[in-house]
């Protein structure tokens, strides 16, 4: 079995450019990462109902291609969100996936 040599790399440049104006004071921006052409924004949002921070990632591709859950995307999700997750419904575009930690 081949070892996966590709790594998740935190991009300081993209992290510094990220628009943080929509974050509330309770939210935490962690950073923007790259992996095999994918751009992953990792943050935590405070859920008022559950009274806790929930992990959230947005996944897009550098080529702006349409995204659907596949083995590679699921690997990315599992790297950042351990446990259950839910995918936000793609209403306006299919080039960005929004995934939230699911607390049961």
TORVOBA-400161 format. One line per field, with one value per residue: residue number from 1; residue in one letter; chain; x, y, z of N, C-alpha, C in turn. Coordinates in pm, 1 decimal. Layout:
BEGIN
n	[NUM | ...] .
res	[A | ...] .
chain	[A | ...] .
nxx	[X | ...] .
nyy	[Y | ...] .
nzz	[Z | ...] .
caxx	[X | ...] .
cayy	[Y | ...] .
cazz	[Z | ...] .
cxx	[X | ...] .
cyy	[Y | ...] .
czz	[Z | ...] .
This chain:
BEGIN
n	[1 | 2 | 3 | 4 | 5 | 6 | 7 | 8 | 9 | 10 | 11 | 12 | 13 | 14 | 15 | 16 | 17 | 18 | 19 | 20 | 21 | 22 | 23 | 24 | 25 | 26 | 27 | 28 | 29 | 30 | 31 | 32 | 33 | 34 | 35 | 36 | 37 | 38 | 39 | 40 | 41 | 42 | 43 | 44 | 45 | 46 | 47 | 48 | 49 | 50 | 51 | 52 | 53 | 54 | 55 | 56 | 57 | 58 | 59 | 60 | 61 | 62 | 63 | 64 | 65 | 66 | 67 | 68 | 69 | 70 | 71 | 72 | 73 | 74 | 75 | 76 | 77 | 78 | 79 | 80 | 81 | 82 | 83 | 84 | 85 | 86 | 87 | 88 | 89 | 90 | 91 | 92 | 93 | 94 | 95 | 96 | 97 | 98 | 99 | 100 | 101 | 102 | 103 | 104] .
res	[X | X | X | X | X | X | X | X | X | X | X | X | X | X | X | X | X | X | X | X | X | X | X | X | X | X | X | X | X | X | X | X | X | X | X | X | X | X | X | X | X | X | X | X | X | X | X | X | X | X | X | X | X | X | X | X | X | X | X | X | X | X | X | X | X | X | X | X | X | X | X | X | X | X | X | X | X | X | X | X | X | X | X | X | X | X | X | X | X | X | X | X | X | X | X | X | X | X | X | X | X | X | X | X] .
chain	[A | A | A | A | A | A | A | A | A | A | A | A | A | A | A | A | A | A | A | A | A | A | A | A | A | A | A | A | A | A | A | A | A | A | A | A | A | A | A | A | A | A | A | A | A | A | A | A | A | A | A | A | A | A | A | A | A | A | A | A | A | A | A | A | A | A | A | A | A | A | A | A | A | A | A | A | A | A | A | A | A | A | A | A | A | A | A | A | A | A | A | A | A | A | A | A | A | A | A | A | A | A | A | A] .
nxx	[83.9 | 58.2 | 195.1 | 25.7 | 151.3 | 79.3 | -0.4 | -196.5 | -178.3 | -130.4 | -221.3 | -77.5 | -99.3 | -356.4 | -510.4 | -472.6 | -596.2 | -860.0 | -1201.5 | -1305.6 | -1515.3 | -1778.1 | -1780.4 | -1884.5 | -1820.9 | -1803.3 | -1726.2 | -1464.3 | -1197.4 | -990.7 | -815.6 | -699.0 | -654.1 | -469.8 | -501.8 | -416.8 | -510.3 | -749.4 | -919.8 | -954.9 | -1145.4 | -1128.1 | -1308.0 | -1480.5 | -1810.3 | -2034.4 | -2304.2 | -2616.2 | -2839.6 | -2735.8 | -2544.6 | -2262.5 | -1939.8 | -1920.7 | -1751.7 | -1665.4 | -1627.2 | -1543.2 | -1526.4 | -1360.5 | -1246.3 | -942.0 | -973.0 | -1230.9 | -1421.3 | -1720.9 | -1842.9 | -1894.1 | -1977.0 | -1727.0 | -1482.2 | -1236.1 | -1312.5 | -1451.7 | -1238.7 | -1102.1 | -1295.0 | -1306.4 | -1053.8 | -1066.1 | -1308.3 | -1394.5 | -1604.9 | -1964.3 | -2112.5 | -2272.5 | -2383.3 | -2431.3 | -2711.4 | -2672.7 | -2763.4 | -2731.6 | -2490.2 | -2262.0 | -1997.1 | -1884.1 | -1863.6 | -2024.2 | -1966.0 | -2073.2 | -2006.2 | -2184.5 | -2379.4 | -2517.9] .
nyy	[-117.4 | 219.1 | 503.3 | 795.9 | 1091.5 | 1350.0 | 1648.6 | 1836.3 | 2173.6 | 2471.2 | 2780.7 | 3078.0 | 3312.4 | 3293.3 | 3267.6 | 3516.3 | 3680.1 | 3607.7 | 3692.7 | 3808.4 | 3943.0 | 3857.2 | 3700.5 | 3637.6 | 3749.2 | 3520.7 | 3323.3 | 3129.8 | 3172.4 | 2952.7 | 2888.9 | 2882.8 | 2612.3 | 2406.1 | 2129.5 | 1899.8 | 2065.4 | 2148.0 | 2393.7 | 2469.0 | 2611.6 | 2647.6 | 2667.5 | 2760.6 | 2777.3 | 2935.7 | 2769.3 | 2866.2 | 2720.4 | 2472.8 | 2559.4 | 2558.7 | 2543.0 | 2459.9 | 2268.2 | 2375.6 | 2350.6 | 2485.7 | 2378.7 | 2413.9 | 2408.3 | 2484.7 | 2509.8 | 2580.6 | 2382.5 | 2179.1 | 2030.0 | 1723.9 | 1489.0 | 1256.9 | 991.1 | 1121.6 | 1381.4 | 1309.8 | 1211.7 | 1450.7 | 1585.2 | 1415.5 | 1457.1 | 1708.8 | 1717.5 | 1510.4 | 1240.9 | 1271.4 | 1446.6 | 1706.2 | 1803.0 | 2114.6 | 2216.8 | 2271.8 | 2551.8 | 2780.9 | 2742.6 | 2488.9 | 2474.3 | 2506.1 | 2336.8 | 2324.0 | 2212.2 | 2093.5 | 2017.4 | 1762.6 | 1740.0 | 1507.2] .
nzz	[0.0 | -87.9 | 69.9 | 161.1 | 57.6 | 27.8 | 194.5 | 430.6 | 409.9 | 579.7 | 462.5 | 493.0 | 347.0 | 216.9 | 448.1 | 571.5 | 384.3 | 400.8 | 442.8 | 738.4 | 841.8 | 878.5 | 1100.8 | 1434.1 | 1771.0 | 1928.3 | 1757.1 | 1597.1 | 1385.9 | 1221.5 | 1006.6 | 660.1 | 449.3 | 217.1 | -8.0 | -238.1 | -456.9 | -352.8 | -158.0 | 172.0 | 417.6 | 755.8 | 1049.6 | 1355.6 | 1469.8 | 1694.9 | 1829.7 | 1913.8 | 2006.7 | 2092.2 | 2259.6 | 2225.6 | 2059.0 | 1716.8 | 1475.3 | 1146.9 | 796.6 | 479.7 | 153.7 | -149.6 | -493.5 | -660.3 | -935.5 | -962.4 | -999.3 | -1003.0 | -703.6 | -534.3 | -276.5 | -239.9 | -215.3 | -175.8 | -93.5 | 136.1 | 287.3 | 334.7 | 489.1 | 714.5 | 814.0 | 931.4 | 1074.5 | 1314.7 | 1372.4 | 1351.6 | 1073.2 | 879.2 | 557.2 | 416.4 | 225.1 | -119.1 | -258.6 | -429.8 | -565.6 | -682.5 | -640.4 | -397.1 | -93.5 | 214.2 | 530.1 | 840.0 | 1180.7 | 1338.8 | 1615.1 | 1821.0] .
caxx	[0.0 | 136.3 | 168.3 | -19.5 | 252.2 | 20.0 | -33.9 | -277.0 | -84.4 | -195.9 | -176.2 | -79.7 | -145.9 | -501.9 | -569.0 | -471.1 | -689.2 | -996.8 | -1291.2 | -1348.7 | -1614.5 | -1905.8 | -1766.2 | -1924.2 | -1713.5 | -1794.3 | -1675.1 | -1318.1 | -1139.6 | -868.3 | -724.2 | -726.7 | -560.6 | -475.8 | -476.8 | -439.6 | -591.9 | -866.9 | -901.3 | -1040.7 | -1151.8 | -1162.5 | -1345.3 | -1578.7 | -1920.6 | -2107.3 | -2443.7 | -2696.2 | -2928.1 | -2657.3 | -2456.5 | -2123.5 | -1876.2 | -1926.7 | -1653.4 | -1722.0 | -1530.9 | -1589.7 | -1432.5 | -1373.1 | -1130.8 | -875.5 | -1022.8 | -1372.8 | -1504.1 | -1834.3 | -1802.4 | -1988.4 | -1909.0 | -1663.9 | -1386.0 | -1134.7 | -1377.4 | -1479.7 | -1110.0 | -1078.3 | -1388.8 | -1264.0 | -931.1 | -1099.6 | -1424.2 | -1402.7 | -1740.9 | -2073.1 | -2114.5 | -2381.2 | -2348.2 | -2531.5 | -2768.2 | -2615.4 | -2876.4 | -2693.3 | -2372.5 | -2210.3 | -1850.9 | -1842.0 | -1934.5 | -2018.7 | -1985.7 | -2080.3 | -2002.7 | -2320.4 | -2384.8 | -2644.3] .
cayy	[0.0 | 342.7 | 601.0 | 924.4 | 1191.9 | 1482.4 | 1696.6 | 1956.4 | 2282.6 | 2597.0 | 2890.1 | 3206.4 | 3413.7 | 3282.6 | 3292.6 | 3660.6 | 3743.6 | 3562.1 | 3794.3 | 3766.5 | 4039.6 | 3794.7 | 3623.3 | 3700.4 | 3743.4 | 3384.9 | 3234.2 | 3120.3 | 3143.7 | 2875.5 | 2911.8 | 2828.3 | 2504.0 | 2351.7 | 1986.0 | 1848.0 | 2156.8 | 2191.0 | 2501.5 | 2437.0 | 2711.5 | 2577.5 | 2758.0 | 2709.6 | 2869.7 | 2911.1 | 2731.5 | 2917.2 | 2615.8 | 2369.4 | 2630.4 | 2515.3 | 2567.1 | 2349.8 | 2279.2 | 2401.4 | 2368.8 | 2513.8 | 2317.5 | 2450.4 | 2362.9 | 2596.3 | 2521.2 | 2616.2 | 2273.2 | 2140.2 | 1932.9 | 1631.0 | 1404.4 | 1134.8 | 940.0 | 1223.7 | 1486.4 | 1252.5 | 1208.8 | 1588.7 | 1611.6 | 1336.8 | 1516.0 | 1826.3 | 1692.3 | 1370.7 | 1213.1 | 1296.7 | 1576.3 | 1725.1 | 1889.4 | 2216.9 | 2203.4 | 2365.2 | 2619.1 | 2871.2 | 2698.6 | 2357.0 | 2479.3 | 2513.3 | 2250.9 | 2367.1 | 2095.7 | 2127.6 | 1910.0 | 1729.4 | 1695.3 | 1435.0] .
cazz	[0.0 | -94.6 | 173.8 | 108.3 | 90.4 | 20.1 | 327.9 | 446.2 | 435.0 | 615.9 | 377.6 | 564.2 | 251.9 | 205.1 | 580.3 | 594.6 | 290.6 | 425.6 | 497.4 | 871.1 | 888.6 | 913.0 | 1224.1 | 1559.4 | 1870.1 | 1983.2 | 1653.4 | 1589.8 | 1254.6 | 1244.3 | 895.7 | 527.6 | 418.7 | 81.5 | -18.5 | -373.9 | -537.2 | -276.8 | -61.1 | 285.4 | 524.2 | 879.3 | 1156.9 | 1451.3 | 1493.1 | 1818.8 | 1808.9 | 2025.4 | 2059.3 | 2160.6 | 2352.6 | 2210.8 | 1929.9 | 1621.2 | 1367.4 | 1014.7 | 688.3 | 343.8 | 59.9 | -291.1 | -570.2 | -728.8 | -1073.0 | -950.4 | -1050.3 | -920.0 | -602.5 | -472.7 | -179.0 | -290.2 | -116.0 | -146.9 | -14.1 | 267.9 | 356.5 | 380.5 | 598.8 | 831.5 | 868.5 | 1011.6 | 1160.7 | 1355.5 | 1417.3 | 1257.1 | 1006.0 | 784.0 | 445.4 | 388.8 | 90.4 | -215.7 | -321.3 | -537.3 | -639.7 | -644.9 | -637.6 | -257.1 | 1.2 | 353.5 | 614.6 | 981.1 | 1278.8 | 1381.7 | 1753.7 | 1843.8] .
cxx	[88.9 | 95.8 | 129.1 | 78.4 | 197.1 | -27.2 | -129.5 | -181.3 | -163.0 | -135.1 | -190.3 | -136.1 | -298.4 | -571.1 | -576.4 | -569.4 | -835.6 | -1079.3 | -1347.8 | -1460.9 | -1746.8 | -1898.3 | -1815.0 | -1810.6 | -1695.1 | -1730.6 | -1522.3 | -1276.6 | -1007.3 | -769.0 | -772.4 | -615.0 | -574.9 | -441.4 | -514.5 | -530.5 | -718.5 | -827.3 | -1003.1 | -1031.9 | -1203.3 | -1190.8 | -1441.3 | -1682.8 | -1991.1 | -2253.4 | -2523.7 | -2782.3 | -2851.0 | -2559.3 | -2312.8 | -2071.9 | -1885.6 | -1823.8 | -1725.7 | -1607.9 | -1605.4 | -1483.5 | -1463.4 | -1248.0 | -1073.3 | -928.0 | -1170.6 | -1465.0 | -1615.8 | -1792.9 | -1920.2 | -1908.6 | -1857.4 | -1559.9 | -1282.5 | -1192.7 | -1407.0 | -1351.0 | -1077.7 | -1167.2 | -1342.8 | -1135.5 | -964.1 | -1212.7 | -1429.0 | -1542.8 | -1842.4 | -2062.7 | -2237.7 | -2337.2 | -2463.0 | -2583.1 | -2712.2 | -2729.4 | -2832.6 | -2577.9 | -2329.2 | -2057.5 | -1795.7 | -1928.7 | -1915.8 | -2056.0 | -1976.4 | -2069.8 | -2146.0 | -2314.2 | -2521.2 | -2680.6] .
cyy	[124.5 | 436.9 | 733.2 | 1033.5 | 1333.8 | 1523.8 | 1814.2 | 2067.3 | 2409.2 | 2707.8 | 3021.8 | 3316.0 | 3411.4 | 3309.9 | 3442.2 | 3734.2 | 3712.6 | 3672.0 | 3745.7 | 3855.3 | 3975.9 | 3709.7 | 3704.8 | 3683.0 | 3602.7 | 3287.5 | 3237.4 | 3085.5 | 3073.1 | 2894.7 | 2851.2 | 2729.9 | 2463.3 | 2203.3 | 1942.8 | 1937.6 | 2204.1 | 2302.8 | 2478.1 | 2548.9 | 2639.9 | 2679.4 | 2688.8 | 2818.6 | 2833.6 | 2884.0 | 2772.2 | 2808.4 | 2513.8 | 2428.4 | 2578.9 | 2549.1 | 2442.0 | 2373.3 | 2296.2 | 2410.0 | 2402.2 | 2458.4 | 2367.8 | 2398.6 | 2482.2 | 2617.8 | 2557.9 | 2508.9 | 2240.4 | 2026.4 | 1849.9 | 1545.1 | 1278.2 | 1092.4 | 1045.1 | 1335.5 | 1433.7 | 1241.9 | 1347.2 | 1619.3 | 1541.7 | 1391.1 | 1630.5 | 1801.2 | 1543.8 | 1346.9 | 1246.1 | 1436.1 | 1583.4 | 1825.6 | 1985.6 | 2198.4 | 2312.1 | 2429.3 | 2698.3 | 2821.1 | 2559.7 | 2355.5 | 2490.7 | 2418.2 | 2308.5 | 2249.1 | 2139.2 | 2002.6 | 1887.2 | 1672.2 | 1630.6 | 1430.5] .
czz	[0.0 | 17.0 | 107.9 | 152.5 | 85.2 | 158.6 | 320.0 | 486.8 | 466.7 | 531.4 | 453.4 | 474.3 | 240.5 | 338.5 | 609.0 | 504.3 | 322.0 | 491.9 | 630.8 | 925.5 | 929.3 | 1039.9 | 1343.3 | 1659.7 | 1927.4 | 1884.9 | 1650.0 | 1447.2 | 1278.7 | 1130.5 | 765.8 | 494.1 | 272.3 | 86.7 | -159.5 | -458.6 | -468.2 | -181.5 | 49.6 | 388.1 | 648.5 | 988.6 | 1251.8 | 1473.5 | 1622.7 | 1786.2 | 1932.5 | 2088.8 | 2142.0 | 2261.7 | 2348.1 | 2071.6 | 1843.9 | 1512.2 | 1234.3 | 914.2 | 559.9 | 250.5 | -79.9 | -361.9 | -645.0 | -869.8 | -1077.6 | -1006.1 | -951.3 | -826.9 | -553.8 | -375.4 | -247.9 | -186.0 | -77.1 | -60.1 | 127.0 | 350.7 | 413.1 | 500.7 | 726.0 | 894.0 | 964.9 | 1111.5 | 1193.0 | 1412.1 | 1309.1 | 1195.7 | 917.3 | 679.0 | 422.6 | 246.3 | 0.1 | -293.7 | -444.0 | -622.8 | -594.1 | -644.9 | -495.2 | -175.1 | 140.8 | 440.6 | 760.6 | 1066.4 | 1327.2 | 1522.7 | 1776.1 | 1989.3] .
